[in-house]
């Protein structure tokens, strides 16, 4: 007979699913700062559909999307799901996980009870006509991000996922390392490898904004693995060695330049254009100092958005691509269109990854060509605290994890 509930940091016998579980819940009445929005509660373990898998979460990764979930802004994720007919008045976040399969639906063929897995966060309706036609599911109307737009994420003892989300856990990684990388790394992999003909190639110069962050640290390694020349943009010199150890050919401290921010219509005035261009060219020269004179980035890996996009469009190589997955400094995108159309540059949006992208990334991790860059691991009860650090931009370099089923750090390696 299944137990009622087990303590955090322990597992029931393999395949025996308790009735209840401990979970870090966000509720609408607690929307606000993450330190108080997340609270541990006991709730029923969810049922699974025929194409779903119940995973005992050993560790969970930390991403900025659940800072937004805690705030209830820019999207009230609970209200959005309630509007679609889902009844739960709470949110269990967490879009990265490592764990052990405890139960599989009747249609599941790719994993079995006892498998050690990492979980990616792309979900979609398998009956969506777009998906059934074999098209990229990341463009499907039903596509959402698990553990943010969907419920039942990894900040709980058990999470429910679609079968295709499960990939083999790299055996050389601990549980907390395995939980840390998938969302940011698969996002970076798609940005660099998906958008043909601008996929990263050997000897390409790749400019990477936020090189010491979660996305940037993955992008450096993925570009390096492809034989490219990654150049990391950083905000302080104490991040130089970190980026170089990951494979960056060099770094540029953005605080040495002053031309950041959205362009205004003043840019159409000759004097203003000249001043802005002078500083942007100085930034371009810093790229040449690393890559060699005349070598501009074939790919600019963008995510700050508003403050940096004008420069990204300016310095990108003719026929190259600026690929963007976020707008962490703001959403008001501007740029000098003359450099876009006359030099035939591509401005490409990119959002997470499909199964093929995730497998490609996980293969690199398996081959030890990409390290998860785990910087710090937190206890389950510190879920709100570590999201608060991220909200205040006080979190460490790289990625963070939270222990759930794993009783301590350092476990899970084979």
N, C-alpha and C positions, 0 to 999 in steps of 0.2 A: 504494500500500500504506500502511495506517495506521501512524502512528508508535507506538512502544512506550509513550512517555509524553512530555509536554511540561512545561517548567518552570512553576511558579506565576507568574502575571502575564503569561502568554502564551496564545495560542490556536492550535490546529491549523487548517489550511484548513477553511472552512465545510463542514460535513457530514461531515468525516472524523473519526471517533471513535477516539482512541487505545485501546490494549488496557488500559492502566493509568492511574491518576490518583493525585495527592496528596490526602490527606484527613486531617482532624483527627479522630482516633478516640478514643473512650472505651471502655475495656475493664473488665470486672468487677474484675480484680486491681488496677486503678488508681482505683477509686471513692474519692472523697475531695475534697479541695480542688480547684477547677477549674484552678488554675495547674499542677497536675501530672497531673490526670485526662486532660486533652486532650494528645495527642501526634500529630505528623505521621507517617503511614505511607503506603506505596504499596500500593494494592489494585486489583483488577480493576474496570473501569468496569461498572456493572450493566447487564444486559439489560432491555428494556422490554416490557410487555404491549401488546396491541392498542389499549388506550385510554390509553396512557401516552406521555409526552414526555420526551426527554432534553435537559436544558438545560445549556449551558455557563455556569457561575456566574461572573458578573462581580463581584458583591459580595453579601455576606450580612448580614442583620440580626441583632442581638443581643437575646435575650429571656431572661427569668428561667427559663423552662422548662428550658433546658439547663444552668443551675446545678443544678437538681434532677437532671437526667440525669447530670451529673458526680458528684454526691454518691451516686447510687444510692438516693436517698430523696426524697420519700415512696414512690416507685415504682421498683423495679428494672426499667427499661424493657427491658433485654436479656433478663432472665429471663422477663418477661411475653411477649415475642415468641417466645422459644424454646418456651415452653409452648404457644403456638398453632401451632408447627411450623416457624417461620422458623429457618433454620440458623445465621445469622451470630452470632458471639460478640463482636460489637462494635456500637457505636452511632455513627452519623454524624448529628450534630444539625444544627440550623439550620432555623428555621421561617419565615424571610423570605428572599427572593432577588430579584435582578434578573439578567437574563442573555439569552442568545441561543439559540434553538431549534436543536439540531444533529441531532435524529433524532425521527421521529414514528412511532407505532404504526399498524397497518393500518386501524384504525377512526377515527383522528383526523381531524377535518374543520375544527376551529376555528382551528388554527395550522399553520404550515408552517416548514420549515427556513429559517433566516435571520431569523425574526420576533424582535423585541426585546420581552421580556416582563417583567412582575413576577409573582410567584407568591404565591398565598394558601395557607394551611396547613390548610384543611378538606378532608379526604378521606373517601370512603365507597365502599362496594361498589355499583357501578351495577346489580347484579342483586339487591340487597337489596329484598325486597317493598315495604318502606316507601318506598324511593327510586323504584321502578318505578311506584308508585301516584301519584307526583307530590307527595308530602307533603314538608314541610320536612326536608331531609336532616340538619340539625343535631340532629334528634330520632331519627335512624335508629340501630338497634342496631349497625350497622357503622361509624358515624362515629368517627374518631379524628383527632388532630392530627399532621400531617406534620412530620417532623423532630424529634418528641419521642416520641410513642407509636409512630410508624413510623420506619423507618430511611431511609437515603439522602437526608438533608437537605442543606442548602446549605453546610455547612462542608467542601466538597470541590470539586474542579474541575468535576465534573459531578454533577447531581442528577437523580433521576427523579421525575416528578410525574404526576398524572392530568391529562388534557387540560383539564378544566373549571377547574383551578387557575390557568391562565394568563390574564393580562389584559394589555392593551397597556401598555407602559412609557410614562409621561408624557414626551414628547420634551424638555420644558424642564428635566428633572432629570438630574443626573449619575448614574452607576451606583450610587455609594454612597448618594446621597439616595433613589434609587428602591428600594433594598433595605431602607430603614430603617423604613417606616411601616405596612406592610399588616397585620401581626398586631394591633398595638395600635389602629390606626385603624379597622379593620373591626370589631373587638370593640366599640369605642366607638360606631361607627355603628349597629350592631345594638341596643345598649343604649338609644340615644336615638331611633331611628327604627322599630324593629320591633314594639314591644309596644303595639299599638293597644288601646284608645283613648288610651293614655298616651304616644303618640309626641310628640316635641318640636314645639311650635307657636310661631308668632310671639308675642313678648312674654312667653313663659314664663320664670319664674325657674328656673334650673338650678344646683343646688349641686354642685360638682365637687371631690371629695376628691383630694388629691395633684395639684394643678393644674400643678405644674412637672415632673411625671414624664412618662413615655412615654404612658400612657393619658390622663392629665389634659390634657396639651398638645394631644392630638388632640380630646378632648371639648370643650374650650373653642372650638376652631375650628369643629367640626361644629355645636355649639349656636349659635354666632354666625352661621354661614351660613344657619341656619334662621330667623334673626331673633329668637332668644331672648336672654335676659339671663344669661350665664354668670358665676357667682361662684366663684372658686377658693379652696380651703382650702390653705394652705401651712404649712411648718414653720419658715420663717425669712424675715425681711423682705428679704433679698437676692434673693428670688424674685418680688418684687412687679412690677418692671418687665417681667420676662420674661413673666409671665402677662398683663399688660395689653397688651403688644405683640401677643400672640396674639388678643386680643379680649375678655379678661375685663373685666366692668364694675367689678369690685373684688376685693379679696382679704381673707381672714381668716387671721390667724396662730393656728393651733390651740394654740400654746404659751402664749397669753394666757388659756387656760382649763384647769381642773384636773379636770374630771368624767369623764375618759376611762376606758374599761375596761368589762368585762362587768358587768352588774347581778347582784346576788345576791338571795337571798330577803329580805335586809334591806330591800330597796326597798318591801316590803309594810308596813313600819313608817312611820307618819306622819311622824316627824321626819326619817328618812333620805330618804323620798320628797321632803319639802320642800326639803332641802338640795340633792339632786341636781337637782330641777326648777328651783331658783333659778339654778344655774349653766347649765343647758341653756337657760333663757329668756334669759340674758345672751348666749349664743351666737346664739340666734334674733334678738335685738335687733341683733347685728352684721350679720346678713343684712338686716334692715330698714334699717339705716343706709346700705346700698348700694342695695337694691331699692325702698325706700319703705315706710313704716309699713303693717303688715298684709299685706305681700306675701311669702308663704312659697313655698318651692320646689315647683313642680309635679312636678319630677323631682329626685331626689337620686341622683347618680352615685357609687355605692359600690364600693370594692374593698379598703379597709383591713380591714373586717369587725369583728372582736371588739371593738376599742377604740372604734369610732365608730358602730356600728349602732344602739345605743340612742338616740343623739342624732339620727341620720338619721331614724328612725321618729318621733321627737318633733317635729322641725321641719318635716317634710313637710306640704304642704298637704292639707286634706281632699279625698279623692278622688284624691290624687296617687300617685306611685309612687317607691318606693326600689328601684332596680335594681342588682344586685350581680353582679360577675364574678370575685371573688377574695376571699381572706381573708389579706392580707399581715401583719396583726397577730395573727392567730389565727382559729380556726374555731368557737369557742364563741359562737354567736350568741344574744344576748339582747335583750330590749326590753320596754317596758311595753305589754302587749297591749291595754290599754284605749284607747290612742291609735290602735292599728291597727284594731280592729273598730268602735269608736264613731264614728270619723271616716273609716271605710271607705277606708283607705289600702291600697295594693298593695305587697307585697314580692315582687319578681320576680327570679329567677335568670336569668342570661344567659351564654352560652358561645360564644365566637368568632362566626362569621358564615356564612351560606350564600352561594351564588354571587350572588344578587340583592343582598344586603347589600354584598358586596365590590365589585360593579360600581358601586353607588350611591356608595360611598366613593371608588373610583378616579376616577369622573366628577368629584367635587369636587376631587380633586388635579389632574386634567387642566385643570379650569377655574381653577386657582390659588386656590381658596378654602380649601384645606387644604395647609399646608406640612409636609414630613416632620419638621421640627424635628431635623435631624441635628446633634448636638453634637460628635461626635468619630468619626474613622475610624481603624481599626487595621490593621496588617499581618496577613497570614495566620498568621504564626508567633506573633502576640499573642492568638490566640483564647482560650487559657486565661487570660491576664492580664486581658483585659477582662471575662470572666465572673467572675473573682475580685473585681474592683472592684464588680461588681453584687452579688455575694454579701456583700461587706462594706459595702454601701450607700455606696460612695465614688465611684460613677459620676457623670458630669455630668448636668445637666438634659437633658430630651428623650431622643433616641434615638441609638444607636450602630450603626456598620457595620464590616464587615471586608472588605478588598479580597481578591479571589481571582483572577479572570481579568484584571481591570483592573490595568494596571501602575502606575498612580498615580491620585491624586485629581483630580477636575475633568473627567474624560472622560465622554462619553456624551450630552452635550447636542446637540440638533439646531438 
